[in-house]
Structures are given as structure tokens and as C-alpha cells.
Amino acid sequence: MRQIYILVIVLISSVLGLNAQSTTVVTGLDNPSGILFNNNDMYIAERGGNKISKIDITASTPTPASDVVTGLNGSSKMILIGNELYIAEYDGNKISKIDITDPTPVITDVVIGLQGPGEMVLKGNDLYFSQFLGNKISKIDITASIPTTATDFITGINEPSGLILNGNDLYVAQWSAGKISKIDITAPAIIDVIDGLYNPEGIVLNGNDLYFAENGTGKISKIDITASTSTRTFVVGGFDGSYGILFNENDLYIAEYYGGNVSRFNMPALSIDENLFSKGIKMSPNPSNNFIRISGLTKTENYRIYNAIGLEINKGKISNNEKIYIQNLSNGMYYLNLENGHTIKFIKK
């Protein structure tokens, strides 16, 4: 019986995977490598086109992108600070900026003499940025007179290609080293988080989950940064050179560098945990028309309930052997997602 049940779960997981399709948002781009959002506008750094373009994501898709500024030199990554869009010009070895409220924006050099600048994050007035070819992370004070001089923050990073800040922890994707590390910016030291990756590029946080793109495989995976051991979970794949990734509400946007597209993946599709029996976590009764009860929990957990198409319909906290009442749910299939990462399918009858 146990083998049959696990087989059913595997089949359900396969079906969910087939439904986990991405949608092309905009095509015809020239090596898109970075994306960001400003309300309904998605800005796109086109490294091959040496420009920044944008689209309105509320428009019908796929839709053509309009130019914001041209004449850049290898525009790769961006960060918006107020109305000023900072642009890493990888081939120009500098960071520049424009005012996005200006209909004919003027490019202003912020810092020059860099070595393959890329991803940028802001902490207070300090702008941290990667130097891919310099194997280091540097910083500048954005309130200083420009152009300014960069200060090395930490060296010995193997081709840093992605940055994200969580409190004082700076997460870094190391391209050729195939790993993600983190650094406490108050006491810099490199701590490896996960390795064995294939050219990790874009990284982004969504809650406690760190999502990362592997350019070498064209797939997106994630890890829970609060877990004691970093276990990779596959999210979605099939992209032609996944570079920049970014969340907008519940949608994950992916810049496909070689494909010349930006795609969108809706996140509600859930994977079923195939090892719940060995971990002692069980649900009963299932199917049920009144309540479900979870046993095997070692502590109180936050939970979320999703319907069959992945929409969140309920959430709360649950302790071991506590009931969750479901009598108000419509009949059908649902998923209970626990804070510890487990997802259990159940039927309301």
C-alpha cells in the first residue's frame, strides 16, 4: 500500500510539473541580462543592444519594448534609487545613471575604471556592486561627488555574478565556482551556502526562499536560507540562458539572455513531498468533509492552503495533532503547505 501511495504522489508531482509552464512576456530583445520593476513598468537591460528598454506589464503580451536610453556600453544590471536608474555597463567598466522622469535622459558617469561591473544592492547610502572580472565586491557612497572612486569591500570572490541583501547578509553567486556564498557586511567573511551549481547568475529572495538561475542549465531552483542544510528544490526550467530573475508579486520574471526573451512563471504550482512517511508527518482524515489533522510535527508551524490551480485561500498556524477546519471549502483537491517546506495534497468532499 505504501508503494502504491508514493507512486500516486509521484504521478501527481509529474502532472504539476507539466502544468508549471512559463509565459513569454516580451521577445526580440538583444541579450537581456537584467530586469527591474517600477510600478507597472518593467525595465530591461539589453547588454547586446547597449540600451535600457521597458514595457508595461499590464499590456497584452508578448508586447514590443520601447527604448528608454541608448548609447550604453554593455548594459547588464540596474538598480532604481528614487528616480535615478543606476546602470552597470559591463563592457564600459563603469556604473552610470539616468533620471527616468526625463523624457530625453542624459547618461551620467557615477564610477569608472571598474572590471566588469554587474549586480548592485543598496544599504543606506552605500551601493555595493560586483566586479566579475576583478573577482571582488566593491562599494561607493552614492552621496559623494561624481564620478567617484570605488572602495574594495571584499576580494577573493570567484567571478561574482549575482547579489542580494538580506539584513546584513549579502548573498553572492559565484559564476565559475558554481556556488552561492554569503557575507556579513558588518564583519566580512565568506561562508558558502550551496555549491555544485552550473554558472549561477541571478539570485532573488522571496520570503525565506532564495531563488537562483543557473545559466548553464537554463533552470531556476531555490533553497530555504533558514534551514540548517541547504537542499536545492527545482522550480522551473527550459530557459535559453537564464540571467536576471525578479519577483513581481507572485510572478517570477526571467531574462533569457540567449533567447532574447523575458518570460514569466507563476509560482503557485506546488511540489508534493515524497518522503513524508519517512519523516513521520501524516494527515488524517483524507478525504475529509469537516477537518484535517496533522501529526508528526515537532513544533508549531505556519501553514498555507492552496487550491488546485495554486491560489492561496487560507493560512494560519498549526501544532501537532491540531485540527484545521475545512467545512467552508468547496469540494475538490487542495494542498497544505507547511513552513518547514512540506506540501501535502488532500481532498475536501
Secondary structure, DSSP 8 states (H G I E B T S, - for coil): -HHHHHHHHHHHHHHHHHH---EEEE---SSEEEEEEETTEEEEEETTTTEEEEEETTS-SS---EEEE---SSEEEEEEETTEEEEEETTTTEEEEEETTSSS---EEEE-S-SSEEEEEEETTEEEEEETTTTEEEEEETTS-SSB--EEEEE--SSEEEEEEETTEEEEEETTTTEEEEEETTS--EEEEE---SSEEEEEEETTEEEEEETTTTEEEEEETTSSS---EEEE---SSEEEEEEETTEEEEEETTTTEEEEEETT-----TTHHHHT-EEESSSBSSEEEEE--SS-EEEEEEETTS-EEEEEEE-TT-EEE-TTS-SEEEEEEETTS-EEEEEE-
